[in-house]
C-alpha cells in the first residue's frame, strides 16, 4: 500500500500539473477560435452587402463546428486510450497481478468480495483501441485521402482563398484533435485512475460501516471540561477489541484508519493508535476531526509538544474555530517558559482583533494567565538586559485588564470565574494552577477578585 503522505503529495503534484494542462487547452482553443473569427472576414464577398453578417457567421459557424468535431473525436480517442485498467481478480483467475497494473498490490491478500466494480468499459476500451490502431495502420493512405477531401469540402464555403482555407481547416482539425486528445488522455491516466482506485479501496474495506461509526463516535479520553487535561483513556468496548484485531495492512480509507486508531487508543496501545491516526489525518487532510483525535492520543502519550503540533495544524485549517484555538492556548500555558507564555500571548493578541475571539471569557482568562506566567518568570529571572521593570509592569497591567474582561464577559458565577479565582489563590483553594498567584497580594487584583472563603474554611 502506498504511504499516505507520499500518496497525498503525488496527488497534489498531479492536480497542479493537470490544472496547467487544462489552462493550456483552454488557451489553445481560444487561439483557434480567435483565428476563426479573423479568417471568417475573408468569407464576406462585399462588406456593404446586406448579407455580409450572415456570410461571416456562416463561415464562423463552419469553423466552430469543425473545431468542435475534431475536439470531440480527439477527446473520445483520448478517453478510449487512457481508461485505466483496474483488475478485479486479485486472488485468482487469469490476467496479470495487481502490481503489474501499477496499483502497488491494492487489495492484495484479501478475500474476494461479493460486490465488484464493473470492468465492461475497460474491456471495450481495450478491444476498440486495438481495432482502431490496427485499422489506422492498414488504411493510413485512405485516411490521409479522406482528410484531404474533408478539407477541400470545407474550403468551398465562403469567398476565402482556396489554398488558405485548406491550410487553415487542416490546422484547425489537427490542432483541435491533438489538444483534446492529450488533455483527456492525461485526465484519464491521472485523475480518473485515482478516482477508480479510491472506489476499489472502499469496496475492499476491512471494516464495516457500523464498526467504523461506533469506533469514531466514541471518545478517546475522559474529560470533565475545557480546562481538564487528564490523561485517562475512555473505556474500551467489545467492538473496540474486534476492530483492533484487524491487521493494519488491511486498512485502506481514512475512516478505517481513524476507527482502528481510536480503538487502539482506548485499549491503551498508544503507539499503534498514533500511527493509525496520523495516517488518517494524512489521507483525510480536509477533515480536522482526525487531527483533533490525534491530539487526544498525543495527550494520552504524554507528548505535549506533538499534541500542540496537531492542534496547530487543525487551527491553520479552521482558523475561526474558537474551541480548537482555546484548547491550543491552554496547552501552551503548560509549555516550558518563556516559550509557552510568549507564544500564547502573541497568538491571543492576534486573535483578539476578531470579535469572535475577543468576546470569549476563557481566552481572556488564558491571556491573563500567560501574562501572570510572564510576570512570574521576570521576577524569578532578573536580568540587566532590557527594561525589566517596564516589562513586569506591562505584564501586570495586561493581566489586570484581562481579569476585568473575564468578569465582564462571564460574571462572577460559572467555570471561568471559578478557574480565575483558583489561579489567583492556588494555596487557599488547593489548585495546582498558580499562573496568577504572583498578583494575590496586589490590592487591585484582590479587590477585583476577593478570596471570600466559606466560614467553615476560615
Beta strands, then each sheet from edge to edge (+ up, - down):
end
